[in-house]
Amino acid sequence: MKGIFVTMISCAVILVACLSCVKSKPDTLNTENLNAKAMLQGIWVEDNTDEIVFKVEGDTIYYPDNSSQPSYFRIINDSLELGGYRYAVVQQSEHFFCFQNQTGDDVRLRKSTSQADSLAFCGLQPEMISSSAIVKRDSVVLYNGERYHWYVVVNPTKYQVTKTSYNSEGVGVENVYYDNIIHISLYHGAKRLFSRDMKKQMYEDKVPKEFLSQAILGGMTYDYIDAKGVHFNATLCIPEEASCYMVETLVGFDGQLSMNLLEY
């Protein structure tokens, strides 16, 4: 019996030791390939056309235009991790880099040897794309012989909206835009019936969350007046795309606000 007890203790010690070995084993699945990152430093051009694609400096990739934001990157095993995506690395050497884009096509790059290519990145600052002009509209409308005066003011803000797009190589890049806040006021004579700043988040029940995260509140136009109140149409659009939602924004004579999706 004593021998059995000693054997059990020995097994337990061996098991604990084995578990310790497992815990201390490095995580190779997410280990960054620093040698591959070092080889990627420099300016890279498209292999066939010599078009500048990006510059790698440290752990950041820069693009030769001021609408695309710099992106942090890593090389994990045989994948380029960039902008939340992973691209399979097909081949890499000191002066050649080939990886697969989002559609599975090979992107073949060659390290630039031309000093002139560095000029594409001189003084380059990411541009936040926005209209800086404040737009004001107002009008007097009649209903049942009563005069109502409405005001709409589109105010540009510093709230950033990030949109992911794909460049000519099929690589995802981020563009940053500024959102708007739109103020609506409604008066009946000297009496103010409604006054409020409208933000795109107020339309989250009418517009899909994924769309809304990349959209800006672009405009607010007067539509008509009836027994319910004054009807405006708000447009929420993804910048530089045809994708938009139009949401009816109704300001009631009682000062209450309601919304109704009109079209996509």
Secondary structure, DSSP 8 states (H G I E B T S, - for coil): -HHHHHHHHHHHHHHHHHHHHHHHS---TT-B-HHHHHHT-EEEEETTT--EEEEEETTEEE-SSTTS--EEEEEETTEEEETTEEEEEEEE-SSEEEEE-TTS-EEEEEE---GGGGGGGTT-----B-----EEEEEEEEETTEEEEEEEEEEEEEEEEEEEEE-TTS-EEEEEEEEEEEEEEEEETTEEEEEEEE-GGGGTTTS-HHHHHH-EEEEEEEEEEETTEEEEEEEEE-TTSS-EEEEEEEEETTS-EEEEEEE-
